[in-house]
Amino acid sequence: MSNQHIFFLDGEEIPFTPGQTVMQAAKAAGKYIPHLCWHPDFTPHGSCKLCTVKVNGRFGSSCVMQAAPDMQVENHTPELNDKRRTLLQLLFVEGNHFCPSCEKSGNCLLQATAYDLGMMNPHFDQFFPDRPVDASHPDMLLDFNRCIMCSLCVLASHEVDHKDVFSMGGRGMRGRRVIINSESGKLGDTDFAATDRAANICPVGVIIKKRIGFAVPIGERKYDKAPASVVEVAK
């Protein structure tokens, strides 16, 4: 007997195997659920809430929700996409995201998702937080002004690199932050390397390689060629 079952995503049958999340099954079927903190290579933790869907009338994070037979999942609805745009607006104003001058422009998942969901303006007042830039490492630069607290660098450093260079600390919108696990709190005092998985996982422009900024011309960057809804399903 086959161990494959189905649920319904916006009325369409999606096959899954027991243990898969709604997000995993949707991606395997070529269906896009907007996300920022989820990555197929790492343990899901449901922090950004952008992947929230409605299941049998109740909201839940699709990256951590186990798929179940015959569940009715709403994904692309005016209600959900409006809530997602609000979350994106909050992320943009909470940090310092100046896309035209950012090295990650065109390769930034936050920017691409905003385009994909039709976020036309930030709506809320800018926070303009005063966050540090850490240039202590010989090959890498950290610009925490752009951090969206997705924790992907933490997961990559722990699960793949086995270095635990990063961790999350603090509480609340203004207190929550990424911490460098060295006595000085500086990246240059760790064994972090430009070849680490954590050095190449940031979805925005926090972890930047020195001396190669703006190397890819406009029009050739990842999300210049295809929207987030196409790129993220294909990866």
KEKE-3310 file (N, C-alpha, C; in steps of 0.2 Angstrom, whole numbers, plus 5000, padded with zeros to 4 digits):
npx = (5004:5003:5011:5008:4998:4985:4982:4973:4977:4973:4962:4968:4974:4987:5000:5008:5020:5019:5025:5030:5030:5017:5023:5034:5028:5021:5031:5038:5028:5029:5023:5021:5023:5024:5039:5052:5061:5062:5071:5075:5085:5087:5082:5065:5058:5048:5048:5046:5033:5028:5024:5012:4997:4980:4971:4958:4951:4958:4973:4990:5008:5015:5027:5031:5020:5012:5008:4992:4980:4967:4966:4961:4969:4972:4980:4985:4976:4966:4965:4976:4987:4986:4989:5002:5009:5008:5016:5028:5030:5032:5044:5053:5052:5057:5070:5085:5083:5089:5087:5092:5106:5111:5122:5115:5104:5093:5097:5091:5080:5070:5067:5063:5052:5043:5041:5035:5023:5017:5020:5019:5023:5031:5022:5021:5029:5047:5059:5073:5085:5100:5112:5126:5140:5151:5167:5177:5182:5194:5189:5175:5160:5148:5133:5122:5111:5102:5097:5084:5081:5080:5087:5094:5107:5112:5107:5113:5127:5127:5121:5127:5141:5145:5151:5145:5145:5136:5122:5105:5100:5093:5077:5061:5056:5065:5076:5079:5092:5106:5120:5137:5147:5160:5173:5175:5164:5166:5166:5179:5186:5183:5182:5176:5173:5174:5170:5161:5145:5136:5140:5135:5121:5112:5097:5095:5105:5115:5127:5141:5152:5169:5176:5170:5158:5143:5146:5139:5130:5115:5101:5106:5105:5099:5085:5081:5079:5069:5054:5052:5042:5045:5059:5061:5054:5060:5073)
npy = (4994:5011:5024:5037:5052:5064:5082:5097:5112:5128:5122:5113:5097:5091:5080:5070:5063:5054:5064:5074:5092:5105:5115:5109:5099:5106:5114:5103:5099:5110:5122:5138:5145:5160:5164:5168:5164:5151:5137:5124:5116:5116:5115:5119:5133:5143:5157:5169:5170:5173:5163:5159:5150:5146:5134:5123:5133:5139:5148:5145:5141:5136:5130:5123:5115:5099:5090:5083:5070:5076:5089:5106:5118:5135:5147:5157:5170:5185:5189:5183:5187:5201:5201:5196:5206:5217:5211:5212:5225:5229:5223:5230:5243:5241:5239:5245:5247:5250:5249:5253:5256:5244:5230:5218:5220:5214:5201:5199:5191:5197:5209:5204:5196:5206:5213:5203:5201:5213:5224:5241:5252:5257:5260:5261:5271:5274:5266:5268:5261:5261:5252:5241:5240:5227:5225:5217:5205:5197:5194:5195:5205:5212:5218:5224:5232:5227:5216:5203:5194:5181:5169:5160:5160:5156:5143:5137:5138:5130:5118:5114:5119:5117:5126:5136:5150:5160:5166:5169:5183:5193:5202:5206:5218:5228:5224:5211:5202:5196:5188:5187:5174:5176:5181:5195:5198:5201:5196:5194:5188:5175:5158:5159:5157:5162:5152:5145:5138:5146:5158:5160:5160:5170:5179:5192:5207:5206:5198:5199:5197:5204:5215:5211:5217:5222:5215:5208:5213:5224:5217:5204:5198:5187:5188:5197:5190:5181:5180:5179:5169:5160:5157:5152:5141:5133:5131)
npz = (5000:4996:5004:5002:5003:5001:5002:5001:4993:4991:4984:4976:4973:4983:4984:4998:5009:5025:5039:5031:5031:5027:5020:5014:5006:4998:4991:4985:4976:4967:4971:4978:4993:5002:5011:5023:5034:5032:5026:5015:5019:5032:5050:5052:5060:5061:5063:5056:5051:5039:5031:5035:5034:5031:5038:5037:5042:5052:5057:5054:5054:5039:5038:5049:5051:5051:5037:5033:5029:5018:5023:5021:5014:5014:5004:4994:4996:4996:5010:5017:5009:5011:5025:5025:5017:5027:5037:5030:5028:5041:5044:5035:5040:5053:5052:5043:5028:5013:4998:4985:4987:4992:4993:4991:4984:4972:4974:4985:4997:5005:4998:4985:4989:4993:4981:4974:4981:4980:4988:4990:4998:5013:5023:5038:5051:5050:5060:5060:5067:5077:5073:5074:5063:5059:5054:5057:5053:5041:5029:5028:5031:5043:5042:5053:5052:5042:5047:5048:5058:5055:5059:5051:5049:5061:5062:5051:5055:5066:5062:5051:5049:5061:5071:5078:5078:5078:5088:5094:5104:5117:5119:5112:5100:5099:5106:5103:5094:5084:5090:5091:5095:5103:5114:5113:5106:5092:5075:5069:5079:5079:5072:5060:5042:5025:5017:5024:5027:5034:5030:5018:5018:5022:5019:5016:5017:5027:5030:5022:5009:5008:4996:4985:4982:4973:4961:4952:4938:4937:4932:4930:4941:4954:4957:4948:4936:4938:4948:4966:4969:4959:4959:4972:4973:4964:4969)
capx = (5000:5006:5011:5007:4992:4984:4978:4971:4980:4969:4958:4972:4977:4995:5002:5013:5021:5019:5031:5031:5026:5013:5028:5038:5024:5019:5037:5039:5023:5030:5018:5025:5021:5029:5043:5059:5065:5062:5075:5074:5091:5088:5076:5060:5056:5042:5049:5044:5026:5026:5022:5006:4991:4973:4970:4952:4948:4963:4979:4996:5014:5015:5034:5031:5013:5012:5002:4987:4975:4961:4966:4960:4974:4971:4987:4985:4970:4967:4966:4982:4992:4986:4993:5009:5011:5009:5022:5034:5031:5035:5051:5056:5053:5061:5078:5087:5084:5089:5088:5096:5113:5113:5125:5111:5099:5092:5098:5088:5073:5065:5065:5060:5045:5039:5039:5030:5017:5014:5020:5020:5026:5032:5016:5023:5035:5053:5062:5080:5089:5107:5115:5133:5143:5157:5171:5183:5185:5197:5185:5167:5157:5142:5129:5116:5105:5098:5095:5077:5081:5077:5090:5097:5115:5112:5105:5119:5133:5126:5119:5132:5148:5147:5155:5141:5148:5130:5116:5100:5099:5089:5070:5057:5057:5071:5081:5081:5098:5111:5125:5143:5150:5167:5174:5175:5158:5167:5167:5186:5189:5180:5185:5171:5177:5170:5167:5156:5138:5133:5143:5131:5114:5108:5092:5096:5112:5119:5133:5143:5159:5172:5180:5167:5152:5140:5150:5134:5126:5108:5098:5108:5105:5094:5078:5080:5078:5063:5052:5053:5038:5048:5065:5061:5051:5065:5080)
capy = (5000:5017:5029:5044:5055:5071:5087:5102:5118:5132:5118:5109:5091:5091:5073:5071:5057:5056:5067:5081:5098:5108:5119:5104:5095:5111:5115:5097:5100:5116:5127:5143:5148:5165:5163:5171:5161:5144:5135:5117:5112:5117:5114:5124:5136:5147:5164:5175:5170:5175:5157:5157:5148:5145:5126:5121:5139:5141:5150:5141:5142:5130:5127:5118:5111:5093:5089:5078:5069:5079:5095:5111:5124:5142:5150:5163:5173:5192:5190:5181:5191:5207:5201:5196:5213:5220:5209:5214:5232:5230:5221:5235:5249:5239:5239:5250:5243:5255:5244:5255:5256:5238:5225:5212:5221:5209:5195:5199:5188:5201:5213:5200:5194:5212:5214:5197:5202:5220:5229:5247:5257:5254:5262:5263:5276:5271:5265:5270:5259:5262:5245:5241:5236:5223:5224:5215:5199:5199:5192:5196:5211:5211:5225:5222:5236:5224:5209:5202:5189:5174:5164:5155:5160:5152:5136:5135:5138:5125:5111:5112:5121:5115:5131:5140:5157:5165:5164:5174:5185:5199:5201:5211:5221:5232:5220:5205:5203:5191:5189:5184:5170:5177:5185:5202:5199:5202:5191:5193:5184:5168:5154:5159:5157:5164:5146:5142:5138:5152:5164:5161:5159:5176:5180:5199:5210:5206:5194:5202:5196:5210:5216:5209:5221:5224:5211:5206:5219:5224:5213:5198:5196:5181:5189:5201:5185:5178:5182:5175:5164:5155:5155:5149:5134:5129:5130)
capz = (5000:4995:5010:5000:5004:4998:5005:4996:4993:4987:4980:4971:4977:4984:4987:5003:5013:5032:5041:5028:5032:5022:5016:5011:5001:4993:4987:4981:4970:4963:4973:4982:4999:5004:5017:5024:5038:5031:5021:5014:5021:5039:5054:5052:5067:5061:5067:5053:5051:5032:5028:5038:5029:5034:5038:5040:5045:5057:5055:5056:5050:5035:5038:5055:5052:5048:5032:5035:5024:5016:5025:5017:5016:5010:5004:4990:4996:4998:5017:5019:5006:5015:5031:5023:5016:5033:5040:5026:5029:5048:5043:5031:5044:5059:5050:5039:5021:5008:4993:4979:4989:4996:4988:4990:4979:4966:4976:4992:4997:5007:4993:4980:4991:4993:4974:4972:4985:4978:4994:4987:5002:5020:5027:5045:5052:5050:5066:5060:5073:5077:5074:5073:5057:5061:5049:5060:5050:5035:5022:5029:5034:5045:5043:5057:5050:5038:5049:5049:5064:5052:5062:5046:5050:5068:5060:5047:5059:5071:5060:5045:5050:5068:5074:5083:5078:5079:5092:5095:5111:5118:5119:5110:5093:5099:5110:5099:5090:5083:5094:5089:5100:5104:5120:5111:5102:5085:5070:5068:5084:5079:5067:5054:5036:5019:5014:5028:5025:5037:5026:5011:5019:5024:5013:5015:5016:5033:5029:5015:5007:5006:4990:4979:4981:4966:4956:4947:4936:4937:4926:4930:4948:4954:4957:4941:4931:4940:4954:4972:4968:4954:4961:4979:4972:4960:4973)
cpx = (5004:5006:5010:4999:4991:4981:4977:4974:4977:4965:4961:4975:4985:4996:5008:5014:5021:5025:5032:5027:5022:5018:5032:5034:5022:5025:5038:5034:5023:5025:5022:5020:5026:5033:5049:5063:5066:5067:5075:5080:5092:5081:5072:5059:5050:5042:5046:5037:5023:5023:5015:5000:4985:4971:4963:4949:4952:4969:4985:5002:5015:5022:5035:5025:5014:5006:4998:4982:4969:4961:4965:4964:4973:4978:4987:4978:4971:4968:4973:4988:4992:4990:5000:5012:5012:5015:5029:5035:5034:5042:5055:5057:5057:5068:5079:5088:5083:5092:5093:5104:5115:5116:5120:5105:5098:5093:5095:5081:5068:5062:5061:5053:5041:5037:5034:5023:5014:5014:5023:5024:5027:5026:5017:5029:5042:5056:5069:5084:5096:5110:5122:5135:5150:5161:5178:5186:5188:5193:5178:5166:5150:5138:5122:5110:5100:5095:5087:5076:5078:5081:5094:5104:5116:5112:5111:5125:5133:5125:5124:5139:5150:5152:5151:5143:5142:5125:5111:5100:5095:5081:5066:5060:5064:5077:5084:5087:5102:5117:5131:5146:5157:5167:5173:5168:5159:5168:5174:5189:5186:5183:5180:5176:5172:5167:5162:5149:5134:5135:5139:5124:5110:5104:5092:5103:5116:5126:5136:5150:5163:5175:5176:5159:5150:5144:5145:5130:5119:5106:5100:5108:5099:5087:5076:5077:5071:5061:5053:5048:5040:5054:5065:5058:5056:5071:5080)
cpy = (5006:5021:5036:5046:5061:5076:5092:5109:5123:5128:5113:5103:5091:5084:5075:5064:5059:5059:5074:5086:5101:5112:5114:5101:5100:5113:5109:5097:5106:5122:5132:5145:5153:5163:5167:5167:5154:5143:5127:5113:5112:5116:5120:5127:5141:5154:5169:5176:5172:5169:5155:5156:5147:5137:5125:5127:5142:5143:5146:5142:5135:5127:5122:5114:5105:5092:5083:5077:5073:5086:5100:5117:5130:5145:5157:5166:5180:5193:5189:5185:5198:5207:5200:5202:5217:5218:5211:5221:5233:5228:5227:5241:5248:5240:5245:5247:5248:5252:5247:5255:5249:5233:5219:5213:5217:5202:5194:5196:5192:5206:5210:5198:5200:5214:5209:5198:5209:5224:5236:5252:5254:5256:5265:5268:5272:5271:5269:5268:5260:5255:5245:5238:5233:5221:5221:5209:5201:5198:5194:5202:5209:5218:5223:5226:5233:5218:5209:5196:5183:5168:5159:5155:5156:5145:5133:5134:5132:5118:5109:5113:5119:5119:5135:5147:5162:5162:5170:5176:5191:5197:5207:5214:5225:5229:5214:5206:5196:5193:5184:5180:5170:5181:5192:5203:5201:5196:5189:5188:5177:5164:5154:5160:5159:5158:5143:5142:5144:5158:5165:5159:5164:5178:5188:5201:5210:5204:5195:5200:5202:5210:5214:5212:5223:5221:5209:5212:5219:5221:5206:5195:5191:5183:5195:5196:5182:5180:5177:5168:5158:5152:5151:5142:5130:5127:5123)
cpz = (5000:5002:5008:5001:5001:5003:5000:4998:4988:4982:4976:4976:4977:4988:4993:5006:5021:5035:5038:5031:5026:5017:5011:5005:4996:4988:4982:4975:4966:4965:4978:4987:5002:5010:5017:5028:5037:5025:5021:5018:5029:5043:5054:5060:5067:5064:5063:5051:5044:5029:5031:5033:5034:5033:5041:5044:5051:5055:5058:5051:5046:5036:5044:5055:5048:5043:5035:5030:5024:5019:5020:5019:5011:5010:5000:4990:4998:5005:5019:5016:5009:5021:5030:5021:5022:5037:5036:5027:5036:5048:5040:5036:5051:5058:5046:5032:5016:5002:4987:4981:4992:4991:4987:4986:4973:4968:4983:4992:5000:5002:4987:4982:4992:4986:4972:4975:4984:4984:4990:4991:5009:5025:5034:5045:5053:5057:5066:5066:5071:5078:5072:5066:5060:5055:5051:5057:5043:5029:5022:5033:5037:5046:5046:5055:5046:5041:5051:5055:5061:5056:5057:5047:5057:5066:5056:5051:5064:5067:5054:5047:5057:5072:5079:5084:5080:5084:5092:5103:5111:5117:5116:5103:5093:5102:5107:5094:5089:5087:5091:5095:5101:5110:5119:5108:5095:5081:5069:5073:5085:5073:5060:5048:5030:5016:5018:5025:5027:5033:5020:5012:5020:5018:5012:5015:5022:5032:5022:5014:5005:4999:4984:4978:4974:4960:4950:4945:4936:4931:4926:4937:4949:4953:4951:4936:4932:4947:4960:4971:4963:4957:4967:4978:4968:4964:4977)
residu = (MET:SER:ASN:GLN:HIS:ILE:PHE:PHE:LEU:ASP:GLY:GLU:GLU:ILE:PRO:PHE:THR:PRO:GLY:GLN:THR:VAL:MET:GLN:ALA:ALA:LYS:ALA:ALA:GLY:LYS:TYR:ILE:PRO:HIS:LEU:CYS:TRP:HIS:PRO:ASP:PHE:THR:PRO:HIS:GLY:SER:CYS:LYS:LEU:CYS:THR:VAL:LYS:VAL:ASN:GLY:ARG:PHE:GLY:SER:SER:CYS:VAL:MET:GLN:ALA:ALA:PRO:ASP:MET:GLN:VAL:GLU:ASN:HIS:THR:PRO:GLU:LEU:ASN:ASP:LYS:ARG:ARG:THR:LEU:LEU:GLN:LEU:LEU:PHE:VAL:GLU:GLY:ASN:HIS:PHE:CYS:PRO:SER:CYS:GLU:LYS:SER:GLY:ASN:CYS:LEU:LEU:GLN:ALA:THR:ALA:TYR:ASP:LEU:GLY:MET:MET:ASN:PRO:HIS:PHE:ASP:GLN:PHE:PHE:PRO:ASP:ARG:PRO:VAL:ASP:ALA:SER:HIS:PRO:ASP:MET:LEU:LEU:ASP:PHE:ASN:ARG:CYS:ILE:MET:CYS:SER:LEU:CYS:VAL:LEU:ALA:SER:HIS:GLU:VAL:ASP:HIS:LYS:ASP:VAL:PHE:SER:MET:GLY:GLY:ARG:GLY:MET:ARG:GLY:ARG:ARG:VAL:ILE:ILE:ASN:SER:GLU:SER:GLY:LYS:LEU:GLY:ASP:THR:ASP:PHE:ALA:ALA:THR:ASP:ARG:ALA:ALA:ASN:ILE:CYS:PRO:VAL:GLY:VAL:ILE:ILE:LYS:LYS:ARG:ILE:GLY:PHE:ALA:VAL:PRO:ILE:GLY:GLU:ARG:LYS:TYR:ASP:LYS:ALA:PRO:ALA:SER:VAL:VAL:GLU:VAL:ALA:LYS)
# end
